[in-house]
Amino acid sequence: MTFSQPGASDALNGKVAVITGGSSGIGAATVRLLAASGAAVVIGFNQGEQRAELLRSELPGDGHRTLHMPLADSGAHAALADSLRAAYGRIDVLVNSAGFTQRIPHASLEALTPELFNEILLANAGGPFSIIRALMPLLRASGAATVVNVSSVSAFTGLGSNIAYCAAKSALDTMTVSLARAFGPAVRFLSVSPASVDTDFVQGRNREELEAKAAATPLGRIVTPEDVALSVLACVTHLRTATGTRIVIDGGHSL
């Protein structure tokens, strides 16, 4: 999707934005919108290097790059910080969009092994923490940085692809509150919390299921990656006095 009004502007001219999981889904939509708003964008990827490079080639503006950002490798996060320091000297926006899940019925404890539980927790909470920790000096160098953690309504409804995912997103939200308290005013932290989004993030979820869920909500429409991207932009450019809070964009699913 190519962004035009509303959303695209020059609001982020001169800013540096880093997006984990930026090669597909919510991350890619966020990359497109922040670049269209004037930012120099760093597209973080794990296995989607070709997708990331193709996306970078399509972006307006200058200063964009792609970088490998695996969630489970803290050594890679330290190297990431060094690379970004050399290239930009600061980070104005960090969007933690990368994550991982599997579809497992909540009653199927046999299928959700302790090892898988920890893997999901690491991908969705531990990984973002490690990246924030590594990039904190660059965020503080901005003087007015914003970190947006892409969470989920699963964090507070307890409904989601599996129990571990719900627990991980709840941990991410609570971590957002703690970090906001510790690092304001130099860095703001917010969570953006969609319900089911029209991506292939959850394997086995089809369009028919998404439409049925959306039809049961007050707004009656599916949440798109672009909807989430617009909420991320709003966190950075408009919600200037918001920190440590969650922005719910679920069409009323959680009401």
MILUMZA-315871 format. One record per residue (C-alpha): residue number from 0; residue in one letter; z, y, x. Coordinates in steps of 0.001 Angstrom, whole numbers, always signed. Layout:
   seq   type        c3        c2        c1
   NUM      A         Z         Y         X
...
end
This chain:
   seq   type        c3        c2        c1
     0      M        +0        +0        +0
     1      T      -824     +3503     +1246
     2      F     +1836     +6069      +438
     3      S      +984     +9365     -1185
     4      Q     +3108    +11683     -3283
     5      P     +5828    +11102     -4257
     6      G     +7510    +10059     -1025
     7      A     +5232    +10910     +1864
     8      S     +5851    +14286     +3478
     9      D     +6645    +15805     +6846
    10      A    +10402    +15400     +6319
    11      L    +10792    +13232     +9428
    12      N     +8577    +15134    +11852
    13      G     +9899    +14702    +15372
    14      K    +12298    +11914    +14362
    15      V    +12501     +8428    +15871
    16      A    +13003     +5520    +13468
    17      V    +13686     +1871    +14330
    18      I    +13126      -783    +11661
    19      T    +14175     -4391    +12218
    20      G    +12131     -6950    +10337
    21      G     +9426     -4321    +10236
    22      S     +6362     -6576    +10235
    23      S     +6521     -7687     +6593
    24      G     +8067     -7150     +3170
    25      I    +10649     -4394     +2770
    26      G    +10549     -3639     +6485
    27      A     +6793     -3088     +6551
    28      A     +6917      -859     +3467
    29      T     +9647     +1178     +5157
    30      V     +7623     +1447     +8360
    31      R     +4645     +2816     +6409
    32      L     +6688     +5365     +4496
    33      L     +8683     +6664     +7453
    34      A     +5513     +7001     +9520
    35      A     +3803     +8792     +6611
    36      S     +6809    +11134     +6570
    37      G     +6245    +12074    +10205
    38      A     +8517     +9746    +12183
    39      A     +7639     +7904    +15370
    40      V     +8342     +4343    +14235
    41      V     +9466     +1308    +16232
    42      I     +8470     -1882    +14421
    43      G    +10947     -4641    +15182
    44      F     +9727     -8218    +14789
    45      N    +10916    -11730    +15524
    46      Q     +7927    -14057    +15038
    47      G     +5473    -11630    +13446
    48      E     +4057     -9975    +16551
    49      Q      +449    -10001    +15318
    50      R     +1461     -8573    +11941
    51      A     +3498     -5891    +13689
    52      E      +629     -4883    +15963
    53      L     -1809     -4733    +13063
    54      L      +609     -2583    +11097
    55      R     +1134      -259    +14067
    56      S     -2632      +218    +14409
    57      E     -2837     +1391    +10803
    58      L       -59     +3996    +10941
    59      P      -690     +7745    +10919
    60      G      +726     +9846    +13726
    61      D     +1683     +9043    +17300
    62      G     +4485     +7464    +19293
    63      H     +4694     +4178    +17372
    64      R     +5413      +886    +19117
    65      T     +6348     -2713    +18423
    66      L     +9300     -4506    +20015
    67      H    +10722     -8010    +19804
    68      M    +14088     -7861    +17992
    69      P    +15544    -11349    +17434
    70      L    +18750    -11231    +15415
    71      A    +20762    -13860    +17289
    72      D    +20283    -12686    +20896
    73      S    +22732     -9964    +21970
    74      G    +21162     -9899    +25431
    75      A    +17848     -8974    +23833
    76      H    +19613     -6167    +21959
    77      A    +20893     -4687    +25228
    78      A    +17365     -4837    +26656
    79      L    +16097     -3229    +23454
    80      A    +18486      -335    +23943
    81      D    +17257      +172    +27507
    82      S    +13634      +191    +26379
    83      L    +14271     +2690    +23594
    84      R    +16334     +4923    +25856
    85      A    +13474     +5096    +28348
    86      A    +10870     +5735    +25643
    87      Y    +12676     +8167    +23334
    88      G    +16150     +9061    +24615
    89      R    +17670     +8851    +21125
    90      I    +17344     +7212    +17703
    91      D    +17508     +9258    +14507
    92      V    +17068     +6466    +11951
    93      L    +17903     +2754    +12146
    94      V    +16972      +486     +9247
    95      N    +18360     -3057     +9404
    96      S    +15856     -4891     +7226
    97      A    +15595     -8224     +9035
    98      G    +17355    -11215     +7541
    99      F    +17132    -14880     +6665
   100      T    +17992    -17103     +3727
   101      Q    +17246    -20419     +2037
   102      R    +17298    -21243     -1625
   103      I    +20260    -23562     -2238
   104      P    +22008    -24047     -5607
   105      H    +25563    -22728     -5405
   106      A    +26998    -26053     -6571
   107      S    +25201    -27954     -3813
   108      L    +27809    -27685     -1065
   109      E    +26336    -30738      +645
   110      A    +23079    -28858     +1271
   111      L    +24833    -25744     +2589
   112      T    +26217    -27146     +5821
   113      P    +28716    -25181     +7915
   114      E    +26019    -24793    +10560
   115      L    +23551    -23297     +8089
   116      F    +26274    -21098     +6597
   117      N    +26960    -19627    +10042
   118      E    +23249    -19209    +10762
   119      I    +22791    -17200     +7558
   120      L    +25918    -15151     +8262
   121      L    +24697    -14364    +11768
   122      A    +21216    -13353    +10603
   123      N    +22389    -11063     +7809
   124      A    +25632     -9592     +9178
   125      G    +26228    -10520    +12815
   126      G    +22699     -9614    +13896
   127      P    +22783     -6142    +12351
   128      F    +26201     -5544    +13923
   129      S    +24943     -6530    +17369
   130      I    +21913     -4250    +17060
   131      I    +24030     -1325    +15824
   132      R    +26488     -1900    +18667
   133      A    +23709     -1906    +21279
   134      L    +21984     +1177    +19861
   135      M    +25089     +3236    +19078
   136      P    +24817     +5474    +22179
   137      L    +21241     +6348    +21197
   138      L    +22250     +6967    +17582
   139      R    +25068     +9261    +18681
   140      A    +22638    +11079    +20982
   141      S    +20723    +12152    +17872
   142      G    +23723    +14100    +16585
   143      A    +22681    +13430    +12988
   144      A    +21548     +9820    +12781
   145      T    +21369     +7609     +9696
   146      V    +21724     +3834     +9618
   147      V    +20527     +2109     +6448
   148      N    +21467     -1542     +6023
   149      V    +19255     -3406     +3567
   150      S    +21773     -5378     +1538
   151      S    +21576     -6963     -1923
   152      V    +23273     -6936     -5295
   153      S    +24259    -10487     -4295
   154      A    +27017     -8834     -2236
   155      F    +28969     -7862     -5341
   156      T    +27577    -10125     -8087
   157      G    +27995    -13393     -6184
   158      L    +24554    -14389     -7468
   159      G    +21830    -15015     -4945
   160      S    +19775    -17523     -3000
   161      N    +22914    -19294     -1768
   162      I    +26645    -18764     -1313
   163      A    +26317    -17916     +2376
   164      Y    +23789    -15182     +1630
   165      C    +26142    -13615      -910
   166      A    +28986    -13735     +1624
   167      A    +26814    -12298     +4390
   168      K    +25626     -9344     +2323
   169      S    +29197     -8637     +1227
   170      A    +30179     -8604     +4898
   171      L    +27303     -6241     +5647
   172      D    +28465     -3820     +2931
   173      T    +32066     -3828     +4148
   174      M    +30898     -3342     +7739
   175      T    +28873      -348     +6533
   176      V    +32047     +1233     +5120
   177      S    +34004      +623     +8326
   178      L    +31266     +2015    +10567
   179      A    +30839     +5076     +8360
   180      R    +34516     +5875     +8693
   181      A    +34530     +5329    +12447
   182      F    +31378     +7188    +13490
   183      G    +30979    +10165    +11163
   184      P    +29830    +12878    +11357
   185      A    +27407    +11983    +14149
   186      V    +26127     +8850    +12390
   187      R    +25957     +8106     +8656
   188      F    +25864     +4534     +7341
   189      L    +24582     +3432     +3931
   190      S    +23653      +195     +2196
   191      V    +20586      -104       -15
   192      S    +21073     -2911     -2529
   193      P    +18092     -4251     -4476
   194      A    +17969     -7262     -6756
   195      S    +15040     -9694     -6421
   196      V    +12204     -7891     -4643
   197      D     +8516     -8743     -4911
   198      T     +8209    -10341     -1464
   199      D     +8078    -13884       -71
   200      F    +11566    -13549     +1467
   201      V    +12992    -16340      -738
   202      Q    +10810    -19418      -441
   203      G    +10012    -21086     -3747
   204      R    +10433    -17946     -5855
   205      N     +7248    -17195     -7773
   206      R     +5866    -14221     -9661
   207      E     +6684    -15758    -13040
   208      E    +10361    -15994    -12108
   209      L    +10412    -12388    -10904
   210      E     +8795    -11182    -14119
   211      A    +11294    -13109    -16240
   212      K    +14234    -11616    -14359
   213      A    +12775     -8113    -14594
   214      A    +12151     -8447    -18330
   215      A    +15866     -9065    -18862
   216      T    +16875     -5792    -17147
   217      P    +17217     -2360    -18803
   218      L    +14213      -950    -16917
   219      G    +12077     -4060    -17373
   220      R    +10206     -3811    -14079
   221      I    +10139     -5731    -10828
   222      V    +11619     -4029     -7772
   223      T     +8889     -3588     -5148
   224      P     +9172     -3205     -1382
   225      E     +7966      +370     -1848
   226      D    +10873     +1048     -4218
   227      V    +13281       -27     -1504
   228      A    +11440     +2027     +1127
   229      L    +11709     +5143     -1039
   230      S    +15456     +4604     -1372
   231      V    +15735     +4317     +2416
   232      L    +13876     +7602     +2828
   233      A    +16153     +9236      +257
   234      C    +19206     +8075     +2210
   235      V    +17857     +9797     +5300
   236      T    +16424    +12992     +3849
   237      H    +18224    +13763      +589
   238      L    +21619    +12050      +406
   239      R    +23005    +14164     +3229
   240      T    +26655    +13960     +2151
   241      A    +26586    +10225     +1382
   242      T    +28070     +7763     +3852
   243      G    +29813     +4432     +3575
   244      T    +28407     +3778      +130
   245      R    +25848     +1535     -1516
   246      I    +22689     +2655     -3299
   247      V    +21852      +108     -6008
   248      I    +18167      -122     -6928
   249      D    +17995     -3156     -9199
   250      G    +16502     -1812    -12427
   251      G    +19859     -2350    -14078
   252      H    +20026     -6066    -13210
   253      S    +23720     -5872    -12313
   254      L    +24820     -3977    -15441
end
